[in-house]
Amino acid sequence: MLRLIDSLMGRKRVLIDANERAIYLHKGEVRGILGPGEHVLPNRRGMLKLEWHNLVRPELYSDYEQILFEKAPEDVAAHLTMLRTSATEIAVIERDGVPYAVLAPDRKLALWTDAGPWKAETIDIGEDAAVDGTLLKRLQKSGLLADVAVIEVDRDKVAILSIDGVLVGQLGPGIYGYWKAGRKISHKLVDVTRQPLDVTGQEVLTRDRVTLRINISAEYRVTDPVKATTEVKDFTDALYRALQYAFRKTLGAMTLDQILKQKVTVNAEAAEKVRADMAEIGLEVSEISLKDVVLPGDMRELLNQVVSAQKEAEANVIRRREETNATRSLLNTAKVMSENPVMLRLKELEALETIAGKVDRLTVTNGTSGLMNDIVKLSDDEAA
């Protein structure tokens, strides 16, 4: 019955739930916003139009937004929270005390008031683009970092920060945030611990025109990260080239034999120049050394032959020395025996004993008594 009466009177009843809002138009004109409850609206010839909004989506997105602000300012004030930022401002929006969104500069946002409560913190980023540390942690937890450049600097590193191509400074270990907002935030991480640098496979021509391949090593530490990243494009490449030049200068003035005979290091003058040049770009170079010297294949074969001949000659000298010593020892023994017949006989008995131990049967033609008589005879002669 009620529907029939409403139809006859050209009206329509609309029920709005607690989590809903509706923008209504009559005869094509925006009339206002409908809150929760039952509403009786004119609808002759179907001239009523409703645009429904659910508060689950707190932002107002409507084709009639601007017209609504002009035609129904009282309804807008009652149902919507308006937020705006200037060209140098950022707004951090909280919903019930929790970060909800970040409003970029020169933006506006309409929120359904009943979807809140809402709170907005406006931050002037015209002079300082840094994000407060406490706020950065809150934004990280809420996943609201789309407008923030986050820089993480590990222990033993520093970050060189640039904004819009202008060097700002260096950052120590920690986590930092900077508002983008049309800016270009860039950084470069620099390790400030002591590090090795290897220069491998470098070909060098010696003074006697032998081509060698060398491997060089050095240790360095970045003492001034700003200089190291601004004075040269790549400080490790600069050190690499300086080491190349220093060793080519040193080894190029030496012969192959000199290089092989002594433990080669870069000469003091060249090393000092490397250290001085690197100090100008913020590097401290400590150890500089030659790790390996690699000879060409044909040169290795020749050196192997030389070494083999040298060792063979040394072995021959040793053999001759031992033979001479053995001959001298035999000569001394023979001299002693010639002067002492009893010792000669004892040597004969030792030889006989040695032979007897190696054969099953031994025949002595002169007889053992003959041997003993000879010994006795020698003893008598000596006594006389």
FIDO-382273 format. One record per residue (C-alpha): residue in three letters; x, y, z. Coordinates in nm, 4 decimals, always signed. Example, Ala and Ser with C-alpha at 12.3 -4.5 7.8 and 13.67 -1.06 7.14 Angstrom:
// residues 2
DRENTI    aa         c1         c2         c3
DRENTI   Ala    +1.2300    -0.4500    +0.7800
DRENTI   Ser    +1.3670    -0.1060    +0.7140
***
This chain:
// residues 384
DRENTI    aa         c1         c2         c3
DRENTI   Met    +0.0000    +0.0000    +0.0000
DRENTI   Leu    +0.2834    +0.2391    +0.0914
DRENTI   Arg    +0.4575    +0.1755    -0.2377
DRENTI   Leu    +0.1359    +0.2476    -0.4251
DRENTI   Ile    +0.0889    +0.5767    -0.2418
DRENTI   Asp    +0.4514    +0.6783    -0.3090
DRENTI   Ser    +0.4097    +0.5881    -0.6743
DRENTI   Leu    +0.0935    +0.7920    -0.7033
DRENTI   Met    +0.2586    +1.0893    -0.5327
DRENTI   Gly    +0.5693    +1.0656    -0.7539
DRENTI   Arg    +0.8191    +0.9832    -0.4864
DRENTI   Lys    +1.0559    +0.7009    -0.3878
DRENTI   Arg    +1.1725    +0.5648    -0.0557
DRENTI   Val    +1.5484    +0.4966    -0.0265
DRENTI   Leu    +1.7122    +0.3065    +0.2597
DRENTI   Ile    +2.0794    +0.3883    +0.3297
DRENTI   Asp    +2.2757    +0.1457    +0.5505
DRENTI   Ala    +2.5203    +0.2624    +0.8183
DRENTI   Asn    +2.8231    +0.1800    +0.5976
DRENTI   Glu    +2.6783    +0.3483    +0.2899
DRENTI   Arg    +2.6368    +0.6981    +0.1526
DRENTI   Ala    +2.4634    +0.8164    -0.1626
DRENTI   Ile    +2.4876    +1.1223    -0.3821
DRENTI   Tyr    +2.1446    +1.1931    -0.5275
DRENTI   Leu    +2.0458    +1.3887    -0.8349
DRENTI   His    +1.7007    +1.5072    -0.9404
DRENTI   Lys    +1.6323    +1.6178    -1.2928
DRENTI   Gly    +2.0020    +1.5870    -1.3653
DRENTI   Glu    +2.1087    +1.8262    -1.0884
DRENTI   Val    +2.3152    +1.7321    -0.7815
DRENTI   Arg    +2.1035    +1.7849    -0.4730
DRENTI   Gly    +2.3171    +1.6496    -0.1879
DRENTI   Ile    +2.4455    +1.3513    +0.0075
DRENTI   Leu    +2.2241    +1.0986    +0.1805
DRENTI   Gly    +2.3324    +0.9554    +0.5159
DRENTI   Pro    +2.2083    +0.6408    +0.6978
DRENTI   Gly    +1.8310    +0.5935    +0.7295
DRENTI   Glu    +1.5188    +0.6024    +0.5151
DRENTI   His    +1.4759    +0.8875    +0.2741
DRENTI   Val    +1.1680    +0.9868    +0.0733
DRENTI   Leu    +1.2754    +1.1540    -0.2480
DRENTI   Pro    +1.0865    +1.3013    -0.5440
DRENTI   Asn    +1.0853    +1.0712    -0.8440
DRENTI   Arg    +0.8280    +1.1863    -1.0952
DRENTI   Arg    +0.8869    +1.0310    -1.4343
DRENTI   Gly    +1.2013    +0.8578    -1.2965
DRENTI   Met    +1.3931    +1.1790    -1.2535
DRENTI   Leu    +1.5752    +1.0497    -0.9407
DRENTI   Lys    +1.9315    +0.9169    -0.9743
DRENTI   Leu    +2.1508    +0.7777    -0.6967
DRENTI   Glu    +2.5278    +0.7204    -0.6885
DRENTI   Trp    +2.6119    +0.4722    -0.4142
DRENTI   His    +2.9314    +0.4758    -0.2060
DRENTI   Asn    +3.0510    +0.2160    +0.0450
DRENTI   Leu    +3.2603    +0.3400    +0.3401
DRENTI   Val    +3.4832    +0.0369    +0.3018
DRENTI   Arg    +3.6447    +0.2553    +0.0384
DRENTI   Pro    +3.7002    +0.5753    +0.2411
DRENTI   Glu    +3.8032    +0.8004    -0.0492
DRENTI   Leu    +3.5393    +0.9816    -0.2487
DRENTI   Tyr    +3.5727    +0.9059    -0.6187
DRENTI   Ser    +3.2849    +1.0557    -0.8129
DRENTI   Asp    +3.2244    +1.2280    -1.1431
DRENTI   Tyr    +3.0110    +1.4774    -0.9479
DRENTI   Glu    +3.2744    +1.5675    -0.6888
DRENTI   Gln    +3.3423    +1.9233    -0.7977
DRENTI   Ile    +2.9725    +1.9975    -0.8585
DRENTI   Leu    +2.8889    +1.8504    -0.5177
DRENTI   Phe    +3.1269    +2.0960    -0.3469
DRENTI   Glu    +2.9598    +2.3856    -0.5258
DRENTI   Lys    +2.5934    +2.2802    -0.4969
DRENTI   Ala    +2.5855    +2.1146    -0.1532
DRENTI   Pro    +2.8593    +2.2673    +0.0648
DRENTI   Glu    +2.6678    +2.1910    +0.3845
DRENTI   Asp    +2.6405    +1.8198    +0.3009
DRENTI   Val    +3.0087    +1.8159    +0.2067
DRENTI   Ala    +3.1034    +1.9647    +0.5436
DRENTI   Ala    +2.8802    +1.7140    +0.7245
DRENTI   His    +2.9963    +1.3998    +0.5473
DRENTI   Leu    +3.3432    +1.4633    +0.4030
DRENTI   Thr    +3.6885    +1.5523    +0.5333
DRENTI   Met    +3.8813    +1.7552    +0.2798
DRENTI   Leu    +4.2637    +1.7543    +0.2690
DRENTI   Arg    +4.4855    +1.9718    +0.0497
DRENTI   Thr    +4.8601    +2.0248    +0.0095
DRENTI   Ser    +5.0569    +2.3083    -0.1436
DRENTI   Ala    +5.3478    +2.2791    -0.3862
DRENTI   Thr    +5.5974    +2.2303    -0.1008
DRENTI   Glu    +5.3905    +2.0181    +0.1363
DRENTI   Ile    +5.3370    +1.6520    +0.2115
DRENTI   Ala    +5.0437    +1.5307    +0.4207
DRENTI   Val    +5.0662    +1.2100    +0.6220
DRENTI   Ile    +4.7086    +1.0925    +0.6816
DRENTI   Glu    +4.6245    +0.8782    +0.9826
DRENTI   Arg    +4.3129    +0.6705    +1.0260
DRENTI   Asp    +4.2317    +0.5976    +1.3862
DRENTI   Gly    +4.5961    +0.6676    +1.4820
DRENTI   Val    +4.7487    +0.4459    +1.2115
DRENTI   Pro    +4.9170    +0.5866    +0.8954
DRENTI   Tyr    +4.6722    +0.5429    +0.6099
DRENTI   Ala    +4.8085    +0.7409    +0.3137
DRENTI   Val    +5.0619    +1.0025    +0.2051
DRENTI   Leu    +4.9284    +1.2965    +0.0071
DRENTI   Ala    +5.1816    +1.4354    -0.2408
DRENTI   Pro    +5.2305    +1.8102    -0.3063
DRENTI   Asp    +4.9587    +1.9989    -0.4963
DRENTI   Arg    +4.6988    +1.7312    -0.4285
DRENTI   Lys    +4.3585    +1.7156    -0.2652
DRENTI   Leu    +4.1686    +1.4227    -0.1185
DRENTI   Ala    +3.8100    +1.3871    +0.0005
DRENTI   Leu    +3.7477    +1.1251    +0.2677
DRENTI   Trp    +3.4203    +1.0052    +0.4155
DRENTI   Thr    +3.4321    +1.1469    +0.7672
DRENTI   Asp    +3.2483    +0.8543    +0.9233
DRENTI   Ala    +3.5101    +0.6142    +0.7844
DRENTI   Gly    +3.7660    +0.7756    +1.0189
DRENTI   Pro    +3.8519    +0.9263    +1.2581
DRENTI   Trp    +4.1038    +1.1103    +1.0414
DRENTI   Lys    +4.4112    +1.3095    +1.1252
DRENTI   Ala    +4.6580    +1.4722    +0.8882
DRENTI   Glu    +5.0123    +1.5935    +0.9581
DRENTI   Thr    +5.1343    +1.8487    +0.7054
DRENTI   Ile    +5.5107    +1.8577    +0.6478
DRENTI   Asp    +5.6941    +2.1359    +0.4677
DRENTI   Ile    +5.9527    +1.9730    +0.2381
DRENTI   Gly    +6.0603    +2.2864    +0.0552
DRENTI   Glu    +6.3969    +2.3130    +0.2317
DRENTI   Asp    +6.4500    +1.9740    +0.3924
DRENTI   Ala    +6.3610    +1.6517    +0.2122
DRENTI   Ala    +6.4628    +1.4200    +0.4977
DRENTI   Val    +6.1944    +1.2042    +0.6597
DRENTI   Asp    +6.1934    +1.1947    +1.0379
DRENTI   Gly    +6.3304    +0.8635    +1.1662
DRENTI   Thr    +6.0253    +0.7805    +1.3791
DRENTI   Leu    +5.7855    +0.8650    +1.0975
DRENTI   Leu    +5.9940    +0.6583    +0.8528
DRENTI   Lys    +5.9548    +0.3496    +1.0719
DRENTI   Arg    +5.5778    +0.4024    +1.0930
DRENTI   Leu    +5.5516    +0.4418    +0.7156
DRENTI   Gln    +5.7612    +0.1282    +0.6639
DRENTI   Lys    +5.5316    -0.0762    +0.8884
DRENTI   Ser    +5.2268    +0.0542    +0.7010
DRENTI   Gly    +5.3792    +0.0006    +0.3561
DRENTI   Leu    +5.3472    +0.3683    +0.2610
DRENTI   Leu    +5.6869    +0.4267    +0.0981
DRENTI   Ala    +5.5788    +0.5037    -0.2582
DRENTI   Asp    +5.6708    +0.8710    -0.2104
DRENTI   Val    +5.9844    +0.8009    -0.0036
DRENTI   Ala    +6.3345    +0.7085    -0.1220
DRENTI   Val    +6.4773    +0.4731    +0.1403
DRENTI   Ile    +6.8553    +0.4431    +0.1756
DRENTI   Glu    +7.0001    +0.1567    +0.3801
DRENTI   Val    +7.3661    +0.1853    +0.4786
DRENTI   Asp    +7.5299    -0.1253    +0.6240
DRENTI   Arg    +7.8101    -0.1349    +0.8782
DRENTI   Asp    +8.1548    -0.0438    +0.7395
DRENTI   Lys    +7.9940    +0.1551    +0.4558
DRENTI   Val    +7.8930    +0.5126    +0.3901
DRENTI   Ala    +7.6476    +0.6514    +0.1356
DRENTI   Ile    +7.7159    +0.9579    -0.0792
DRENTI   Leu    +7.3807    +1.1350    -0.1177
DRENTI   Ser    +7.2806    +1.3526    -0.4135
DRENTI   Ile    +6.9517    +1.5349    -0.4683
DRENTI   Asp    +6.8712    +1.6525    -0.8199
DRENTI   Gly    +7.2324    +1.5881    -0.9152
DRENTI   Val    +7.3722    +1.8079    -0.6345
DRENTI   Leu    +7.5977    +1.6492    -0.3735
DRENTI   Val    +7.4370    +1.6789    -0.0307
DRENTI   Gly    +7.6790    +1.4855    +0.1877
DRENTI   Gln    +7.7559    +1.1405    +0.3238
DRENTI   Leu    +7.5524    +0.9124    +0.5472
DRENTI   Gly    +7.6863    +0.6701    +0.8059
DRENTI   Pro    +7.5397    +0.3262    +0.8870
DRENTI   Gly    +7.1618    +0.3326    +0.9334
DRENTI   Ile    +6.8303    +0.3661    +0.7457
DRENTI   Tyr    +6.7348    +0.7019    +0.5962
DRENTI   Gly    +6.4320    +0.8312    +0.4092
DRENTI   Tyr    +6.3867    +1.1284    +0.1743
DRENTI   Trp    +6.0666    +1.2620    +0.0216
DRENTI   Lys    +6.0727    +1.2245    -0.3548
DRENTI   Ala    +5.8045    +1.4778    -0.4475
DRENTI   Gly    +5.9461    +1.5542    -0.7913
DRENTI   Arg    +6.3051    +1.5212    -0.6732
DRENTI   Lys    +6.5686    +1.2794    -0.7975
DRENTI   Ile    +6.7209    +1.1111    -0.4945
DRENTI   Ser    +7.0358    +0.9107    -0.5685
DRENTI   His    +7.3134    +0.7617    -0.3590
DRENTI   Lys    +7.6283    +0.5581    -0.3942
DRENTI   Leu    +7.7489    +0.3122    -0.1311
DRENTI   Val    +8.1218    +0.3123    -0.0548
DRENTI   Asp    +8.2981    +0.0417    +0.1465
DRENTI   Val    +8.5465    +0.2065    +0.3856
DRENTI   Thr    +8.7181    -0.1130    +0.5044
DRENTI   Arg    +9.0618    -0.2234    +0.3825
DRENTI   Gln    +9.0248    -0.4118    +0.0553
DRENTI   Pro    +9.2485    -0.5992    -0.1885
DRENTI   Leu    +9.2838    -0.5143    -0.5563
DRENTI   Asp    +9.4320    -0.7636    -0.8022
DRENTI   Val    +9.5719    -0.6604    -1.1390
DRENTI   Thr    +9.6049    -0.9832    -1.3365
DRENTI   Gly    +9.7431    -1.0825    -1.6752
DRENTI   Gln    +9.9401    -0.7645    -1.7454
DRENTI   Glu   +10.2003    -0.7976    -2.0221
DRENTI   Val   +10.5350    -0.6231    -1.9635
DRENTI   Leu   +10.8401    -0.5972    -2.1913
DRENTI   Thr   +11.1693    -0.6293    -2.0004
DRENTI   Arg   +11.4905    -0.4424    -2.0848
DRENTI   Asp   +11.6194    -0.7471    -2.2770
DRENTI   Arg   +11.2916    -0.7561    -2.4741
DRENTI   Val   +11.1283    -1.0567    -2.3086
DRENTI   Thr   +10.7511    -1.0343    -2.2757
DRENTI   Leu   +10.6264    -1.1341    -1.9304
DRENTI   Arg   +10.2785    -1.1649    -1.7909
DRENTI   Ile   +10.2488    -1.0434    -1.4322
DRENTI   Asn    +9.9908    -1.0438    -1.1559
DRENTI   Ile    +9.9943    -0.7514    -0.9118
DRENTI   Ser    +9.8173    -0.7069    -0.5793
DRENTI   Ala    +9.7612    -0.4068    -0.3554
DRENTI   Glu    +9.5618    -0.3149    -0.0472
DRENTI   Tyr    +9.3730    +0.0110    -0.0168
DRENTI   Arg    +9.1184    +0.1881    +0.2015
DRENTI   Val    +8.8817    +0.4738    +0.1207
DRENTI   Thr    +8.9614    +0.7572    +0.3611
DRENTI   Asp    +8.7530    +1.0307    +0.1955
DRENTI   Pro    +8.4375    +0.8829    +0.0344
DRENTI   Val    +8.3262    +1.2178    -0.1073
DRENTI   Lys    +8.6548    +1.2717    -0.2937
DRENTI   Ala    +8.6685    +0.9095    -0.4054
DRENTI   Thr    +8.3286    +0.9339    -0.5729
DRENTI   Thr    +8.3536    +1.2872    -0.7119
DRENTI   Glu    +8.7151    +1.3354    -0.8178
DRENTI   Val    +8.7144    +1.0335    -1.0531
DRENTI   Lys    +8.4478    +0.8257    -1.2197
DRENTI   Asp    +8.5708    +0.4986    -1.0656
DRENTI   Phe    +8.8376    +0.5090    -0.7942
DRENTI   Thr    +8.9184    +0.1354    -0.8219
DRENTI   Asp    +8.9836    +0.1789    -1.1931
DRENTI   Ala    +9.2115    +0.4758    -1.1179
DRENTI   Leu    +9.4153    +0.2647    -0.8738
DRENTI   Tyr    +9.4230    -0.0220    -1.1232
DRENTI   Arg    +9.5752    +0.1979    -1.3915
DRENTI   Ala    +9.8257    +0.3550    -1.1504
DRENTI   Leu    +9.9536    +0.0096    -1.0499
DRENTI   Gln    +9.9839    -0.0925    -1.4143
DRENTI   Tyr   +10.1983    +0.2071    -1.4952
DRENTI   Ala   +10.4180    +0.1715    -1.1851
DRENTI   Phe   +10.5082    -0.1925    -1.2504
DRENTI   Arg   +10.5615    -0.1433    -1.6210
DRENTI   Lys   +10.8062    +0.1330    -1.5397
DRENTI   Thr   +10.9862    -0.0825    -1.2796
DRENTI   Leu   +11.0073    -0.4097    -1.4709
DRENTI   Gly   +11.0771    -0.2409    -1.8032
DRENTI   Ala   +11.4100    -0.1214    -1.6634
DRENTI   Met   +11.5198    -0.4727    -1.5562
DRENTI   Thr   +11.6397    -0.7826    -1.7412
DRENTI   Leu   +11.4739    -1.1204    -1.7114
DRENTI   Asp   +11.7604    -1.2575    -1.5014
DRENTI   Gln   +11.7343    -0.9672    -1.2584
DRENTI   Ile   +11.3607    -1.0202    -1.2228
DRENTI   Leu   +11.4024    -1.3927    -1.1564
DRENTI   Lys   +11.6958    -1.3575    -0.9164
DRENTI   Gln   +11.5455    -1.1020    -0.6808
DRENTI   Lys   +11.2096    -1.0528    -0.5174
DRENTI   Val   +11.0797    -0.7718    -0.7333
DRENTI   Thr   +10.8704    -0.4924    -0.5868
DRENTI   Val   +10.7754    -0.1616    -0.7353
DRENTI   Asn   +11.0556    +0.0878    -0.6811
DRENTI   Ala   +11.0192    +0.3416    -0.4025
DRENTI   Glu   +10.9737    +0.6399    -0.6325
DRENTI   Ala   +10.6978    +0.4748    -0.8356
DRENTI   Ala   +10.5249    +0.3442    -0.5211
DRENTI   Glu   +10.5319    +0.6871    -0.3606
DRENTI   Lys   +10.3790    +0.8414    -0.6722
DRENTI   Val   +10.0985    +0.5831    -0.6676
DRENTI   Arg   +10.0257    +0.6573    -0.3020
DRENTI   Ala   +10.0395    +1.0346    -0.3534
DRENTI   Asp    +9.8098    +1.0243    -0.6579
DRENTI   Met    +9.5596    +0.8027    -0.4779
DRENTI   Ala    +9.5669    +1.0204    -0.1652
DRENTI   Glu    +9.4454    +1.3111    -0.3804
DRENTI   Ile    +9.1288    +1.1154    -0.4601
DRENTI   Gly    +9.0713    +0.9916    -0.1051
DRENTI   Leu    +9.2449    +0.6507    -0.1104
DRENTI   Glu    +9.5113    +0.5177    +0.1251
DRENTI   Val    +9.7260    +0.2529    -0.0450
DRENTI   Ser    +9.9293    +0.0282    +0.1845
DRENTI   Glu   +10.0856    -0.2884    +0.0433
DRENTI   Ile   +10.1906    -0.3054    -0.3220
DRENTI   Ser   +10.3446    -0.6328    -0.4399
DRENTI   Leu   +10.4163    -0.8519    -0.7406
DRENTI   Lys   +10.2368    -1.1838    -0.6944
DRENTI   Asp   +10.3318    -1.3870    -1.0019
DRENTI   Val   +10.5582    -1.3693    -1.3063
DRENTI   Val   +10.4387    -1.5885    -1.5934
DRENTI   Leu   +10.6874    -1.6642    -1.8721
DRENTI   Pro   +10.5968    -1.7449    -2.2342
DRENTI   Gly   +10.5903    -2.1163    -2.3227
DRENTI   Asp   +10.9134    -2.1218    -2.5275
DRENTI   Met   +11.0942    -1.9195    -2.2614
DRENTI   Arg   +10.9843    -2.1646    -1.9918
DRENTI   Glu   +11.1298    -2.4554    -2.1921
DRENTI   Leu   +11.4622    -2.2747    -2.2338
DRENTI   Leu   +11.4803    -2.1915    -1.8652
DRENTI   Asn   +11.3945    -2.5501    -1.7760
DRENTI   Gln   +11.6832    -2.6678    -1.9922
DRENTI   Val   +11.9170    -2.4158    -1.8292
DRENTI   Val   +11.8095    -2.5220    -1.4822
DRENTI   Ser   +11.8430    -2.8891    -1.5748
DRENTI   Ala   +12.1963    -2.8312    -1.7090
DRENTI   Gln   +12.2911    -2.6369    -1.3968
DRENTI   Lys   +12.1617    -2.9116    -1.1701
DRENTI   Glu   +12.3407    -3.1790    -1.3756
DRENTI   Ala   +12.6667    -2.9847    -1.3488
DRENTI   Glu   +12.6180    -2.9508    -0.9744
DRENTI   Ala   +12.5531    -3.3247    -0.9470
DRENTI   Asn   +12.8740    -3.4012    -1.1433
DRENTI   Val   +13.0756    -3.1760    -0.9147
DRENTI   Ile   +12.9355    -3.3545    -0.6117
DRENTI   Arg   +13.0117    -3.6986    -0.7621
DRENTI   Arg   +13.3694    -3.5971    -0.8406
DRENTI   Arg   +13.4131    -3.4585    -0.4916
DRENTI   Glu   +13.2891    -3.7820    -0.3372
DRENTI   Glu   +13.5086    -3.9945    -0.5646
DRENTI   Thr   +13.8103    -3.7833    -0.4690
DRENTI   Asn   +13.7297    -3.8222    -0.1015
DRENTI   Ala   +13.6873    -4.1987    -0.1423
DRENTI   Thr   +14.0180    -4.2309    -0.3303
DRENTI   Arg   +14.1958    -4.0249    -0.0669
DRENTI   Ser   +14.0504    -4.2491    +0.2041
DRENTI   Leu   +14.1703    -4.5634    +0.0221
DRENTI   Leu   +14.5149    -4.4129    -0.0165
DRENTI   Asn   +14.5359    -4.3393    +0.3538
DRENTI   Thr   +14.4205    -4.6936    +0.4358
DRENTI   Ala   +14.6787    -4.8476    +0.2032
DRENTI   Lys   +14.9521    -4.6350    +0.3578
DRENTI   Val   +14.8569    -4.7484    +0.7084
DRENTI   Met   +14.8497    -5.1150    +0.6012
DRENTI   Ser   +15.1872    -5.0923    +0.4290
DRENTI   Glu   +15.3390    -4.9639    +0.7497
DRENTI   Asn   +15.1587    -5.2220    +0.9708
DRENTI   Pro   +15.1521    -5.5847    +0.8364
DRENTI   Val   +14.9419    -5.7081    +1.1297
DRENTI   Met   +14.6594    -5.4717    +1.0282
DRENTI   Leu   +14.6883    -5.6038    +0.6724
DRENTI   Arg   +14.6433    -5.9585    +0.7999
DRENTI   Leu   +14.3476    -5.8554    +1.0112
DRENTI   Lys   +14.1883    -5.7039    +0.7029
DRENTI   Glu   +14.2437    -6.0324    +0.5228
DRENTI   Leu   +14.0705    -6.2204    +0.8050
DRENTI   Glu   +13.7797    -5.9704    +0.7962
DRENTI   Ala   +13.7480    -6.0257    +0.4214
DRENTI   Leu   +13.7582    -6.4029    +0.4753
DRENTI   Glu   +13.4893    -6.3771    +0.7412
DRENTI   Thr   +13.2705    -6.1687    +0.5115
DRENTI   Ile   +13.3106    -6.4173    +0.2246
DRENTI   Ala   +13.2452    -6.7149    +0.4552
DRENTI   Gly   +12.9151    -6.5603    +0.5603
DRENTI   Lys   +12.7945    -6.5406    +0.1997
DRENTI   Val   +12.8828    -6.8973    +0.0719
DRENTI   Asp   +12.7920    -7.2451    +0.1881
DRENTI   Arg   +13.1445    -7.3892    +0.1559
DRENTI   Leu   +13.4892    -7.2257    +0.1590
DRENTI   Thr   +13.8211    -7.3973    +0.0778
DRENTI   Val   +14.1408    -7.2376    +0.2087
DRENTI   Thr   +14.4381    -7.3677    +0.0065
DRENTI   Asn   +14.7079    -7.2522    +0.2462
DRENTI   Gly   +14.5214    -7.3783    +0.5507
DRENTI   Thr   +14.4248    -7.1872    +0.8608
DRENTI   Ser   +14.7434    -7.2985    +1.0331
DRENTI   Gly   +14.9413    -7.1209    +0.7644
DRENTI   Leu   +14.7499    -6.8021    +0.8288
DRENTI   Met   +14.8121    -6.8258    +1.1996
DRENTI   Asn   +15.1826    -6.9104    +1.1495
DRENTI   Asp   +15.2161    -6.6029    +0.9295
DRENTI   Ile   +15.0594    -6.3927    +1.2013
DRENTI   Val   +15.2894    -6.5410    +1.4654
DRENTI   Lys   +15.5870    -6.4892    +1.2390
DRENTI   Leu   +15.4913    -6.1273    +1.1878
DRENTI   Ser   +15.4607    -6.0879    +1.5635
DRENTI   Asp   +15.8096    -6.2356    +1.6190
DRENTI   Asp   +15.9614    -6.0114    +1.3576
DRENTI   Glu   +15.8138    -5.7066    +1.5188
DRENTI   Ala   +15.9414    -5.8197    +1.8612
DRENTI   Ala   +16.2948    -5.8634    +1.7265
***
